[in-house]
Amino acid sequence: AVAGKSVQTAEGMQAKPRHPLLEAFIKHQAGQCGYCLTGILMASKALLEKEPLATRKRIAEVLESNLCRCGAHARILDAVEEAGKFMSKGL
């Protein structure tokens, strides 16, 4: 099913330069224990590639099935919003 296709992973976001989403997560200390991080990063990346200026409400809707047990929800939303603004400028 993936023959000849590109597969994107959270680990691939670490390549230099790091993906803006990963930079924003580091800046906002949005990743705590890491349990939810991969799912949140990939869902956020998919959203921002289609809607870089997604509203906070839209981001929360997309991420509602990803549960953060550490309570870092506000920092996660802040990071995704910031990354989206950066990505919307084509940087």
PDB file of N, CA, C and O in Angstrom, chain B, residues numbered from 101:
ATOM      1  N   ALA B 101       0.814  -1.203   0.000  1.00  0.00           N
ATOM      2  CA  ALA B 101       0.000   0.000   0.000  1.00  0.00           C
ATOM      3  C   ALA B 101       0.856   1.265   0.000  1.00  0.00           C
ATOM      4  O   ALA B 101       0.399   2.326  -0.426  1.00  0.00           O
ATOM      5  N   VAL B 102       2.087   1.155   0.473  1.00  0.00           N
ATOM      6  CA  VAL B 102       2.944   2.338   0.489  1.00  0.00           C
ATOM      7  C   VAL B 102       4.075   2.254  -0.531  1.00  0.00           C
ATOM      8  O   VAL B 102       4.938   3.130  -0.577  1.00  0.00           O
ATOM      9  N   ALA B 103       4.071   1.212  -1.340  1.00  0.00           N
ATOM     10  CA  ALA B 103       5.124   1.059  -2.348  1.00  0.00           C
ATOM     11  C   ALA B 103       5.154   2.270  -3.267  1.00  0.00           C
ATOM     12  O   ALA B 103       4.139   2.650  -3.849  1.00  0.00           O
ATOM     13  N   GLY B 104       6.332   2.870  -3.388  1.00  0.00           N
ATOM     14  CA  GLY B 104       6.493   4.029  -4.252  1.00  0.00           C
ATOM     15  C   GLY B 104       5.986   5.329  -3.663  1.00  0.00           C
ATOM     16  O   GLY B 104       5.963   6.351  -4.349  1.00  0.00           O
ATOM     17  N   LYS B 105       5.581   5.307  -2.407  1.00  0.00           N
ATOM     18  CA  LYS B 105       5.062   6.519  -1.770  1.00  0.00           C
ATOM     19  C   LYS B 105       6.000   6.969  -0.661  1.00  0.00           C
ATOM     20  O   LYS B 105       6.830   6.200  -0.175  1.00  0.00           O
ATOM     21  N   SER B 106       5.854   8.206  -0.278  1.00  0.00           N
ATOM     22  CA  SER B 106       6.645   8.780   0.801  1.00  0.00           C
ATOM     23  C   SER B 106       5.926   8.567   2.129  1.00  0.00           C
ATOM     24  O   SER B 106       4.714   8.757   2.223  1.00  0.00           O
ATOM     25  N   VAL B 107       6.674   8.172   3.148  1.00  0.00           N
ATOM     26  CA  VAL B 107       6.117   8.002   4.483  1.00  0.00           C
ATOM     27  C   VAL B 107       6.783   9.034   5.384  1.00  0.00           C
ATOM     28  O   VAL B 107       8.010   9.087   5.477  1.00  0.00           O
ATOM     29  N   GLN B 108       5.980   9.844   6.039  1.00  0.00           N
ATOM     30  CA  GLN B 108       6.512  10.863   6.933  1.00  0.00           C
ATOM     31  C   GLN B 108       6.360  10.399   8.369  1.00  0.00           C
ATOM     32  O   GLN B 108       5.331   9.841   8.749  1.00  0.00           O
ATOM     33  N   THR B 109       7.398  10.637   9.165  1.00  0.00           N
ATOM     34  CA  THR B 109       7.380  10.266  10.574  1.00  0.00           C
ATOM     35  C   THR B 109       7.787  11.463  11.421  1.00  0.00           C
ATOM     36  O   THR B 109       8.356  12.433  10.921  1.00  0.00           O
ATOM     37  N   ALA B 110       7.487  11.377  12.700  1.00  0.00           N
ATOM     38  CA  ALA B 110       7.900  12.437  13.621  1.00  0.00           C
ATOM     39  C   ALA B 110       9.423  12.525  13.675  1.00  0.00           C
ATOM     40  O   ALA B 110       9.979  13.615  13.806  1.00  0.00           O
ATOM     41  N   GLU B 111      10.098  11.384  13.574  1.00  0.00           N
ATOM     42  CA  GLU B 111      11.559  11.379  13.598  1.00  0.00           C
ATOM     43  C   GLU B 111      12.137  12.161  12.423  1.00  0.00           C
ATOM     44  O   GLU B 111      13.189  12.786  12.553  1.00  0.00           O
ATOM     45  N   GLY B 112      11.465  12.134  11.290  1.00  0.00           N
ATOM     46  CA  GLY B 112      11.917  12.867  10.116  1.00  0.00           C
ATOM     47  C   GLY B 112      11.853  14.370  10.286  1.00  0.00           C
ATOM     48  O   GLY B 112      12.489  15.108   9.534  1.00  0.00           O
ATOM     49  N   MET B 113      11.090  14.836  11.272  1.00  0.00           N
ATOM     50  CA  MET B 113      10.979  16.271  11.524  1.00  0.00           C
ATOM     51  C   MET B 113      12.240  16.823  12.180  1.00  0.00           C
ATOM     52  O   MET B 113      12.404  18.037  12.294  1.00  0.00           O
ATOM     53  N   GLN B 114      13.132  15.930  12.612  1.00  0.00           N
ATOM     54  CA  GLN B 114      14.360  16.350  13.288  1.00  0.00           C
ATOM     55  C   GLN B 114      15.478  16.711  12.324  1.00  0.00           C
ATOM     56  O   GLN B 114      16.494  17.272  12.736  1.00  0.00           O
ATOM     57  N   ALA B 115      15.304  16.397  11.048  1.00  0.00           N
ATOM     58  CA  ALA B 115      16.342  16.698  10.060  1.00  0.00           C
ATOM     59  C   ALA B 115      16.667  18.186  10.093  1.00  0.00           C
ATOM     60  O   ALA B 115      15.806  19.014  10.392  1.00  0.00           O
ATOM     61  N   LYS B 116      17.894  18.509   9.790  1.00  0.00           N
ATOM     62  CA  LYS B 116      18.317  19.917   9.799  1.00  0.00           C
ATOM     63  C   LYS B 116      17.946  20.590   8.494  1.00  0.00           C
ATOM     64  O   LYS B 116      18.201  19.989   7.450  1.00  0.00           O
ATOM     65  N   PRO B 117      17.375  21.767   8.453  1.00  0.00           N
ATOM     66  CA  PRO B 117      16.851  22.434   9.647  1.00  0.00           C
ATOM     67  C   PRO B 117      15.611  21.715  10.161  1.00  0.00           C
ATOM     68  O   PRO B 117      14.864  21.103   9.398  1.00  0.00           O
ATOM     69  N   ARG B 118      15.410  21.804  11.473  1.00  0.00           N
ATOM     70  CA  ARG B 118      14.249  21.151  12.068  1.00  0.00           C
ATOM     71  C   ARG B 118      12.960  21.775  11.559  1.00  0.00           C
ATOM     72  O   ARG B 118      12.913  22.960  11.228  1.00  0.00           O
ATOM     73  N   HIS B 119      11.927  20.965  11.502  1.00  0.00           N
ATOM     74  CA  HIS B 119      10.610  21.426  11.074  1.00  0.00           C
ATOM     75  C   HIS B 119      10.130  22.524  12.032  1.00  0.00           C
ATOM     76  O   HIS B 119      10.352  22.418  13.238  1.00  0.00           O
ATOM     77  N   PRO B 120       9.471  23.585  11.515  1.00  0.00           N
ATOM     78  CA  PRO B 120       8.985  24.675  12.367  1.00  0.00           C
ATOM     79  C   PRO B 120       8.077  24.199  13.501  1.00  0.00           C
ATOM     80  O   PRO B 120       8.058  24.801  14.575  1.00  0.00           O
ATOM     81  N   LEU B 121       7.337  23.139  13.268  1.00  0.00           N
ATOM     82  CA  LEU B 121       6.453  22.615  14.310  1.00  0.00           C
ATOM     83  C   LEU B 121       7.272  22.060  15.474  1.00  0.00           C
ATOM     84  O   LEU B 121       6.946  22.297  16.637  1.00  0.00           O
ATOM     85  N   LEU B 122       8.317  21.337  15.163  1.00  0.00           N
ATOM     86  CA  LEU B 122       9.182  20.795  16.209  1.00  0.00           C
ATOM     87  C   LEU B 122       9.880  21.922  16.965  1.00  0.00           C
ATOM     88  O   LEU B 122       9.993  21.872  18.190  1.00  0.00           O
ATOM     89  N   GLU B 123      10.344  22.929  16.245  1.00  0.00           N
ATOM     90  CA  GLU B 123      10.973  24.087  16.904  1.00  0.00           C
ATOM     91  C   GLU B 123       9.997  24.766  17.867  1.00  0.00           C
ATOM     92  O   GLU B 123      10.375  25.138  18.978  1.00  0.00           O
ATOM     93  N   ALA B 124       8.750  24.926  17.440  1.00  0.00           N
ATOM     94  CA  ALA B 124       7.747  25.576  18.290  1.00  0.00           C
ATOM     95  C   ALA B 124       7.433  24.722  19.518  1.00  0.00           C
ATOM     96  O   ALA B 124       7.239  25.261  20.607  1.00  0.00           O
ATOM     97  N   PHE B 125       7.381  23.399  19.357  1.00  0.00           N
ATOM     98  CA  PHE B 125       7.128  22.518  20.501  1.00  0.00           C
ATOM     99  C   PHE B 125       8.259  22.633  21.517  1.00  0.00           C
ATOM    100  O   PHE B 125       8.014  22.631  22.723  1.00  0.00           O
ATOM    101  N   ILE B 126       9.486  22.731  21.038  1.00  0.00           N
ATOM    102  CA  ILE B 126      10.630  22.887  21.940  1.00  0.00           C
ATOM    103  C   ILE B 126      10.547  24.236  22.653  1.00  0.00           C
ATOM    104  O   ILE B 126      10.706  24.308  23.872  1.00  0.00           O
ATOM    105  N   LYS B 127      10.301  25.296  21.896  1.00  0.00           N
ATOM    106  CA  LYS B 127      10.234  26.646  22.469  1.00  0.00           C
ATOM    107  C   LYS B 127       9.160  26.744  23.552  1.00  0.00           C
ATOM    108  O   LYS B 127       9.387  27.345  24.602  1.00  0.00           O
ATOM    109  N   HIS B 128       7.997  26.157  23.298  1.00  0.00           N
ATOM    110  CA  HIS B 128       6.869  26.259  24.233  1.00  0.00           C
ATOM    111  C   HIS B 128       6.848  25.132  25.268  1.00  0.00           C
ATOM    112  O   HIS B 128       5.923  25.046  26.076  1.00  0.00           O
ATOM    113  N   GLN B 129       7.857  24.278  25.242  1.00  0.00           N
ATOM    114  CA  GLN B 129       7.924  23.128  26.148  1.00  0.00           C
ATOM    115  C   GLN B 129       6.609  22.349  26.118  1.00  0.00           C
ATOM    116  O   GLN B 129       6.047  21.998  27.156  1.00  0.00           O
ATOM    117  N   ALA B 130       6.138  22.091  24.895  1.00  0.00           N
ATOM    118  CA  ALA B 130       4.841  21.444  24.708  1.00  0.00           C
ATOM    119  C   ALA B 130       4.906  19.931  24.880  1.00  0.00           C
ATOM    120  O   ALA B 130       3.875  19.296  25.099  1.00  0.00           O
ATOM    121  N   GLY B 131       6.075  19.352  24.788  1.00  0.00           N
ATOM    122  CA  GLY B 131       6.201  17.909  24.990  1.00  0.00           C
ATOM    123  C   GLY B 131       6.669  17.624  26.401  1.00  0.00           C
ATOM    124  O   GLY B 131       7.745  18.071  26.797  1.00  0.00           O
ATOM    125  N   GLN B 132       5.896  16.905  27.149  1.00  0.00           N
ATOM    126  CA  GLN B 132       6.291  16.587  28.519  1.00  0.00           C
ATOM    127  C   GLN B 132       6.797  15.149  28.585  1.00  0.00           C
ATOM    128  O   GLN B 132       7.995  14.915  28.430  1.00  0.00           O
ATOM    129  N   CYS B 133       5.918  14.192  28.811  1.00  0.00           N
ATOM    130  CA  CYS B 133       6.369  12.803  28.954  1.00  0.00           C
ATOM    131  C   CYS B 133       6.620  12.139  27.605  1.00  0.00           C
ATOM    132  O   CYS B 133       7.374  11.168  27.533  1.00  0.00           O
ATOM    133  N   GLY B 134       6.014  12.634  26.551  1.00  0.00           N
ATOM    134  CA  GLY B 134       6.209  12.077  25.222  1.00  0.00           C
ATOM    135  C   GLY B 134       5.182  11.045  24.811  1.00  0.00           C
ATOM    136  O   GLY B 134       5.183  10.606  23.661  1.00  0.00           O
ATOM    137  N   TYR B 135       4.308  10.646  25.715  1.00  0.00           N
ATOM    138  CA  TYR B 135       3.307   9.615  25.427  1.00  0.00           C
ATOM    139  C   TYR B 135       2.442   9.983  24.223  1.00  0.00           C
ATOM    140  O   TYR B 135       2.173   9.135  23.373  1.00  0.00           O
ATOM    141  N   CYS B 136       2.014  11.218  24.146  1.00  0.00           N
ATOM    142  CA  CYS B 136       1.095  11.663  23.094  1.00  0.00           C
ATOM    143  C   CYS B 136       1.806  12.358  21.938  1.00  0.00           C
ATOM    144  O   CYS B 136       1.197  12.634  20.904  1.00  0.00           O
ATOM    145  N   LEU B 137       3.067  12.634  22.109  1.00  0.00           N
ATOM    146  CA  LEU B 137       3.774  13.562  21.229  1.00  0.00           C
ATOM    147  C   LEU B 137       3.765  13.180  19.752  1.00  0.00           C
ATOM    148  O   LEU B 137       3.526  14.036  18.900  1.00  0.00           O
ATOM    149  N   THR B 138       4.017  11.930  19.437  1.00  0.00           N
ATOM    150  CA  THR B 138       4.082  11.527  18.032  1.00  0.00           C
ATOM    151  C   THR B 138       2.755  11.769  17.325  1.00  0.00           C
ATOM    152  O   THR B 138       2.726  12.331  16.230  1.00  0.00           O
ATOM    153  N   GLY B 139       1.665  11.350  17.943  1.00  0.00           N
ATOM    154  CA  GLY B 139       0.346  11.545  17.340  1.00  0.00           C
ATOM    155  C   GLY B 139      -0.007  13.007  17.183  1.00  0.00           C
ATOM    156  O   GLY B 139      -0.556  13.408  16.157  1.00  0.00           O
ATOM    157  N   ILE B 140       0.302  13.805  18.187  1.00  0.00           N
ATOM    158  CA  ILE B 140      -0.007  15.233  18.134  1.00  0.00           C
ATOM    159  C   ILE B 140       0.842  15.924  17.072  1.00  0.00           C
ATOM    160  O   ILE B 140       0.333  16.753  16.318  1.00  0.00           O
ATOM    161  N   LEU B 141       2.121  15.595  17.006  1.00  0.00           N
ATOM    162  CA  LEU B 141       2.982  16.211  15.990  1.00  0.00           C
ATOM    163  C   LEU B 141       2.501  15.882  14.579  1.00  0.00           C
ATOM    164  O   LEU B 141       2.418  16.772  13.733  1.00  0.00           O
ATOM    165  N   MET B 142       2.189  14.631  14.322  1.00  0.00           N
ATOM    166  CA  MET B 142       1.790  14.235  12.970  1.00  0.00           C
ATOM    167  C   MET B 142       0.421  14.804  12.598  1.00  0.00           C
ATOM    168  O   MET B 142       0.221  15.232  11.462  1.00  0.00           O
ATOM    169  N   ALA B 143      -0.524  14.814  13.540  1.00  0.00           N
ATOM    170  CA  ALA B 143      -1.841  15.398  13.261  1.00  0.00           C
ATOM    171  C   ALA B 143      -1.711  16.901  13.027  1.00  0.00           C
ATOM    172  O   ALA B 143      -2.364  17.453  12.141  1.00  0.00           O
ATOM    173  N   SER B 144      -0.871  17.557  13.818  1.00  0.00           N
ATOM    174  CA  SER B 144      -0.663  19.000  13.665  1.00  0.00           C
ATOM    175  C   SER B 144       0.006  19.317  12.337  1.00  0.00           C
ATOM    176  O   SER B 144      -0.369  20.276  11.662  1.00  0.00           O
ATOM    177  N   LYS B 145       0.989  18.518  11.964  1.00  0.00           N
ATOM    178  CA  LYS B 145       1.688  18.724  10.692  1.00  0.00           C
ATOM    179  C   LYS B 145       0.717  18.588   9.524  1.00  0.00           C
ATOM    180  O   LYS B 145       0.724  19.409   8.606  1.00  0.00           O
ATOM    181  N   ALA B 146      -0.110  17.561   9.561  1.00  0.00           N
ATOM    182  CA  ALA B 146      -1.093  17.354   8.487  1.00  0.00           C
ATOM    183  C   ALA B 146      -2.056  18.535   8.405  1.00  0.00           C
ATOM    184  O   ALA B 146      -2.388  18.993   7.312  1.00  0.00           O
ATOM    185  N   LEU B 147      -2.502  19.026   9.551  1.00  0.00           N
ATOM    186  CA  LEU B 147      -3.412  20.178   9.570  1.00  0.00           C
ATOM    187  C   LEU B 147      -2.733  21.413   8.992  1.00  0.00           C
ATOM    188  O   LEU B 147      -3.289  22.074   8.115  1.00  0.00           O
ATOM    189  N   LEU B 148      -1.533  21.728   9.478  1.00  0.00           N
ATOM    190  CA  LEU B 148      -0.867  22.962   9.067  1.00  0.00           C
ATOM    191  C   LEU B 148      -0.436  22.950   7.606  1.00  0.00           C
ATOM    192  O   LEU B 148      -0.296  24.008   6.992  1.00  0.00           O
ATOM    193  N   GLU B 149      -0.227  21.771   7.049  1.00  0.00           N
ATOM    194  CA  GLU B 149       0.093  21.706   5.620  1.00  0.00           C
ATOM    195  C   GLU B 149      -1.110  22.105   4.772  1.00  0.00           C
ATOM    196  O   GLU B 149      -0.946  22.597   3.656  1.00  0.00           O
ATOM    197  N   LYS B 150      -2.313  21.897   5.292  1.00  0.00           N
ATOM    198  CA  LYS B 150      -3.538  22.274   4.577  1.00  0.00           C
ATOM    199  C   LYS B 150      -4.057  23.633   5.021  1.00  0.00           C
ATOM    200  O   LYS B 150      -4.550  24.415   4.208  1.00  0.00           O
ATOM    201  N   GLU B 151      -3.943  23.910   6.319  1.00  0.00           N
ATOM    202  CA  GLU B 151      -4.483  25.139   6.908  1.00  0.00           C
ATOM    203  C   GLU B 151      -3.444  25.768   7.839  1.00  0.00           C
ATOM    204  O   GLU B 151      -3.573  25.656   9.059  1.00  0.00           O
ATOM    205  N   PRO B 152      -2.422  26.424   7.296  1.00  0.00           N
ATOM    206  CA  PRO B 152      -1.380  26.964   8.172  1.00  0.00           C
ATOM    207  C   PRO B 152      -1.886  28.014   9.166  1.00  0.00           C
ATOM    208  O   PRO B 152      -1.295  28.192  10.231  1.00  0.00           O
ATOM    209  N   LEU B 153      -2.951  28.692   8.831  1.00  0.00           N
ATOM    210  CA  LEU B 153      -3.487  29.699   9.750  1.00  0.00           C
ATOM    211  C   LEU B 153      -4.752  29.193  10.441  1.00  0.00           C
ATOM    212  O   LEU B 153      -5.687  29.957  10.681  1.00  0.00           O
ATOM    213  N   ALA B 154      -4.770  27.909  10.754  1.00  0.00           N
ATOM    214  CA  ALA B 154      -5.913  27.325  11.461  1.00  0.00           C
ATOM    215  C   ALA B 154      -6.119  28.050  12.785  1.00  0.00           C
ATOM    216  O   ALA B 154      -5.159  28.429  13.456  1.00  0.00           O
ATOM    217  N   THR B 155      -7.367  28.233  13.145  1.00  0.00           N
ATOM    218  CA  THR B 155      -7.679  28.887  14.417  1.00  0.00           C
ATOM    219  C   THR B 155      -7.369  27.940  15.573  1.00  0.00           C
ATOM    220  O   THR B 155      -7.229  26.731  15.390  1.00  0.00           O
ATOM    221  N   ARG B 156      -7.267  28.509  16.743  1.00  0.00           N
ATOM    222  CA  ARG B 156      -7.031  27.704  17.945  1.00  0.00           C
ATOM    223  C   ARG B 156      -8.148  26.669  18.120  1.00  0.00           C
ATOM    224  O   ARG B 156      -7.900  25.530  18.513  1.00  0.00           O
ATOM    225  N   LYS B 157      -9.374  27.086  17.821  1.00  0.00           N
ATOM    226  CA  LYS B 157     -10.517  26.168  17.928  1.00  0.00           C
ATOM    227  C   LYS B 157     -10.360  25.008  16.949  1.00  0.00           C
ATOM    228  O   LYS B 157     -10.605  23.856  17.307  1.00  0.00           O
ATOM    229  N   ARG B 158      -9.956  25.305  15.723  1.00  0.00           N
ATOM    230  CA  ARG B 158      -9.774  24.267  14.705  1.00  0.00           C
ATOM    231  C   ARG B 158      -8.652  23.311  15.106  1.00  0.00           C
ATOM    232  O   ARG B 158      -8.772  22.098  14.933  1.00  0.00           O
ATOM    233  N   ILE B 159      -7.571  23.856  15.636  1.00  0.00           N
ATOM    234  CA  ILE B 159      -6.457  23.018  16.087  1.00  0.00           C
ATOM    235  C   ILE B 159      -6.941  22.070  17.183  1.00  0.00           C
ATOM    236  O   ILE B 159      -6.639  20.877  17.160  1.00  0.00           O
ATOM    237  N   ALA B 160      -7.691  22.608  18.138  1.00  0.00           N
ATOM    238  CA  ALA B 160      -8.218  21.786  19.231  1.00  0.00           C
ATOM    239  C   ALA B 160      -9.137  20.687  18.705  1.00  0.00           C
ATOM    240  O   ALA B 160      -9.109  19.560  19.201  1.00  0.00           O
ATOM    241  N   GLU B 161      -9.952  21.014  17.702  1.00  0.00           N
ATOM    242  CA  GLU B 161     -10.845  20.008  17.109  1.00  0.00           C
ATOM    243  C   GLU B 161     -10.044  18.866  16.492  1.00  0.00           C
ATOM    244  O   GLU B 161     -10.367  17.695  16.685  1.00  0.00           O
ATOM    245  N   VAL B 162      -9.007  19.214  15.755  1.00  0.00           N
ATOM    246  CA  VAL B 162      -8.189  18.202  15.082  1.00  0.00           C
ATOM    247  C   VAL B 162      -7.452  17.324  16.099  1.00  0.00           C
ATOM    248  O   VAL B 162      -7.253  16.131  15.868  1.00  0.00           O
ATOM    249  N   LEU B 163      -7.055  17.914  17.207  1.00  0.00           N
ATOM    250  CA  LEU B 163      -6.267  17.185  18.199  1.00  0.00           C
ATOM    251  C   LEU B 163      -7.101  16.534  19.299  1.00  0.00           C
ATOM    252  O   LEU B 163      -6.542  15.919  20.207  1.00  0.00           O
ATOM    253  N   GLU B 164      -8.423  16.658  19.237  1.00  0.00           N
ATOM    254  CA  GLU B 164      -9.248  16.182  20.345  1.00  0.00           C
ATOM    255  C   GLU B 164      -9.129  14.680  20.609  1.00  0.00           C
ATOM    256  O   GLU B 164      -9.399  14.237  21.726  1.00  0.00           O
ATOM    257  N   SER B 165      -8.739  13.900  19.629  1.00  0.00           N
ATOM    258  CA  SER B 165      -8.602  12.458  19.862  1.00  0.00           C
ATOM    259  C   SER B 165      -7.214  12.085  20.389  1.00  0.00           C
ATOM    260  O   SER B 165      -6.974  10.927  20.731  1.00  0.00           O
ATOM    261  N   ASN B 166      -6.313  13.046  20.455  1.00  0.00           N
ATOM    262  CA  ASN B 166      -4.978  12.821  21.023  1.00  0.00           C
ATOM    263  C   ASN B 166      -4.986  13.311  22.464  1.00  0.00           C
ATOM    264  O   ASN B 166      -5.119  14.509  22.716  1.00  0.00           O
ATOM    265  N   LEU B 167      -4.847  12.403  23.391  1.00  0.00           N
ATOM    266  CA  LEU B 167      -4.932  12.767  24.797  1.00  0.00           C
ATOM    267  C   LEU B 167      -3.554  13.020  25.397  1.00  0.00           C
ATOM    268  O   LEU B 167      -2.653  12.189  25.289  1.00  0.00           O
ATOM    269  N   CYS B 168      -3.406  14.181  26.032  1.00  0.00           N
ATOM    270  CA  CYS B 168      -2.178  14.522  26.743  1.00  0.00           C
ATOM    271  C   CYS B 168      -2.449  14.319  28.228  1.00  0.00           C
ATOM    272  O   CYS B 168      -3.277  15.011  28.821  1.00  0.00           O
ATOM    273  N   ARG B 169      -1.748  13.369  28.815  1.00  0.00           N
ATOM    274  CA  ARG B 169      -1.966  13.067  30.230  1.00  0.00           C
ATOM    275  C   ARG B 169      -1.238  14.049  31.144  1.00  0.00           C
ATOM    276  O   ARG B 169      -1.492  14.070  32.348  1.00  0.00           O
ATOM    277  N   CYS B 170      -0.348  14.853  30.597  1.00  0.00           N
ATOM    278  CA  CYS B 170       0.446  15.778  31.407  1.00  0.00           C
ATOM    279  C   CYS B 170      -0.219  17.143  31.585  1.00  0.00           C
ATOM    280  O   CYS B 170       0.224  17.947  32.406  1.00  0.00           O
ATOM    281  N   GLY B 171      -1.262  17.403  30.835  1.00  0.00           N
ATOM    282  CA  GLY B 171      -1.929  18.699  30.945  1.00  0.00           C
ATOM    283  C   GLY B 171      -1.219  19.818  30.213  1.00  0.00           C
ATOM    284  O   GLY B 171      -1.321  20.978  30.613  1.00  0.00           O
ATOM    285  N   ALA B 172      -0.504  19.496  29.154  1.00  0.00           N
ATOM    286  CA  ALA B 172       0.226  20.513  28.395  1.00  0.00           C
ATOM    287  C   ALA B 172      -0.606  21.073  27.248  1.00  0.00           C
ATOM    288  O   ALA B 172      -0.053  21.636  26.303  1.00  0.00           O
ATOM    289  N   HIS B 173      -1.917  20.927  27.316  1.00  0.00           N
ATOM    290  CA  HIS B 173      -2.791  21.311  26.205  1.00  0.00           C
ATOM    291  C   HIS B 173      -2.589  22.755  25.743  1.00  0.00           C
ATOM    292  O   HIS B 173      -2.486  23.009  24.543  1.00  0.00           O
ATOM    293  N   ALA B 174      -2.532  23.686  26.666  1.00  0.00           N
ATOM    294  CA  ALA B 174      -2.394  25.100  26.286  1.00  0.00           C
ATOM    295  C   ALA B 174      -1.069  25.335  25.564  1.00  0.00           C
ATOM    296  O   ALA B 174      -1.023  26.057  24.567  1.00  0.00           O
ATOM    297  N   ARG B 175       0.003  24.730  26.062  1.00  0.00           N
ATOM    298  CA  ARG B 175       1.312  24.893  25.416  1.00  0.00           C
ATOM    299  C   ARG B 175       1.336  24.233  24.038  1.00  0.00           C
ATOM    300  O   ARG B 175       1.974  24.735  23.112  1.00  0.00           O
ATOM    301  N   ILE B 176       0.643  23.116  23.909  1.00  0.00           N
ATOM    302  CA  ILE B 176       0.558  22.439  22.608  1.00  0.00           C
ATOM    303  C   ILE B 176      -0.155  23.340  21.612  1.00  0.00           C
ATOM    304  O   ILE B 176       0.321  23.523  20.492  1.00  0.00           O
ATOM    305  N   LEU B 177      -1.286  23.902  22.005  1.00  0.00           N
ATOM    306  CA  LEU B 177      -2.035  24.799  21.117  1.00  0.00           C
ATOM    307  C   LEU B 177      -1.202  26.023  20.758  1.00  0.00           C
ATOM    308  O   LEU B 177      -1.205  26.461  19.608  1.00  0.00           O
ATOM    309  N   ASP B 178      -0.488  26.578  21.737  1.00  0.00           N
ATOM    310  CA  ASP B 178       0.380  27.732  21.470  1.00  0.00           C
ATOM    311  C   ASP B 178       1.442  27.379  20.427  1.00  0.00           C
ATOM    312  O   ASP B 178       1.704  28.154  19.507  1.00  0.00           O
ATOM    313  N   ALA B 179       2.045  26.209  20.580  1.00  0.00           N
ATOM    314  CA  ALA B 179       3.108  25.786  19.663  1.00  0.00           C
ATOM    315  C   ALA B 179       2.578  25.580  18.252  1.00  0.00           C
ATOM    316  O   ALA B 179       3.215  25.993  17.284  1.00  0.00           O
ATOM    317  N   VAL B 180       1.424  24.948  18.129  1.00  0.00           N
ATOM    318  CA  VAL B 180       0.859  24.693  16.799  1.00  0.00           C
ATOM    319  C   VAL B 180       0.480  26.014  16.132  1.00  0.00           C
ATOM    320  O   VAL B 180       0.721  26.202  14.940  1.00  0.00           O
ATOM    321  N   GLU B 181      -0.114  26.928  16.901  1.00  0.00           N
ATOM    322  CA  GLU B 181      -0.462  28.245  16.338  1.00  0.00           C
ATOM    323  C   GLU B 181       0.785  28.968  15.832  1.00  0.00           C
ATOM    324  O   GLU B 181       0.791  29.507  14.726  1.00  0.00           O
ATOM    325  N   GLU B 182       1.827  28.977  16.641  1.00  0.00           N
ATOM    326  CA  GLU B 182       3.057  29.676  16.255  1.00  0.00           C
ATOM    327  C   GLU B 182       3.683  29.045  15.012  1.00  0.00           C
ATOM    328  O   GLU B 182       4.113  29.757  14.104  1.00  0.00           O
ATOM    329  N   ALA B 183       3.735  27.736  14.970  1.00  0.00           N
ATOM    330  CA  ALA B 183       4.305  27.050  13.805  1.00  0.00           C
ATOM    331  C   ALA B 183       3.495  27.360  12.556  1.00  0.00           C
ATOM    332  O   ALA B 183       4.063  27.553  11.480  1.00  0.00           O
ATOM    333  N   GLY B 184       2.184  27.408  12.686  1.00  0.00           N
ATOM    334  CA  GLY B 184       1.326  27.717  11.546  1.00  0.00           C
ATOM    335  C   GLY B 184       1.593  29.106  10.993  1.00  0.00           C
ATOM    336  O   GLY B 184       1.640  29.298   9.778  1.00  0.00           O
ATOM    337  N   LYS B 185       1.766  30.069  11.878  1.00  0.00           N
ATOM    338  CA  LYS B 185       2.066  31.434  11.426  1.00  0.00           C
ATOM    339  C   LYS B 185       3.393  31.461  10.668  1.00  0.00           C
ATOM    340  O   LYS B 185       3.514  32.117   9.633  1.00  0.00           O
ATOM    341  N   PHE B 186       4.369  30.752  11.186  1.00  0.00           N
ATOM    342  CA  PHE B 186       5.676  30.672  10.535  1.00  0.00           C
ATOM    343  C   PHE B 186       5.548  29.992   9.176  1.00  0.00           C
ATOM    344  O   PHE B 186       6.091  30.477   8.183  1.00  0.00           O
ATOM    345  N   MET B 187       4.835  28.877   9.131  1.00  0.00           N
ATOM    346  CA  MET B 187       4.679  28.117   7.885  1.00  0.00           C
ATOM    347  C   MET B 187       3.877  28.887   6.842  1.00  0.00           C
ATOM    348  O   MET B 187       4.100  28.717   5.644  1.00  0.00           O
ATOM    349  N   SER B 188       2.950  29.728   7.282  1.00  0.00           N
ATOM    350  CA  SER B 188       2.126  30.492   6.331  1.00  0.00           C
ATOM    351  C   SER B 188       2.960  31.504   5.549  1.00  0.00           C
ATOM    352  O   SER B 188       2.556  31.957   4.478  1.00  0.00           O
ATOM    353  N   LYS B 189       4.117  31.853   6.089  1.00  0.00           N
ATOM    354  CA  LYS B 189       5.005  32.803   5.419  1.00  0.00           C
ATOM    355  C   LYS B 189       5.938  32.108   4.437  1.00  0.00           C
ATOM    356  O   LYS B 189       6.752  32.747   3.770  1.00  0.00           O
ATOM    357  N   GLY B 190       5.805  30.779   4.360  1.00  0.00           N
ATOM    358  CA  GLY B 190       6.637  30.019   3.434  1.00  0.00           C
ATOM    359  C   GLY B 190       8.077  29.877   3.873  1.00  0.00           C
ATOM    360  O   GLY B 190       8.961  29.625   3.054  1.00  0.00           O
ATOM    361  N   LEU B 191       8.317  30.038   5.161  1.00  0.00           N
ATOM    362  CA  LEU B 191       9.693  29.951   5.679  1.00  0.00           C
ATOM    363  C   LEU B 191      10.039  28.536   6.083  1.00  0.00           C
ATOM    364  O   LEU B 191      11.154  28.279   6.539  1.00  0.00           O
TER     365      LEU B 191
END
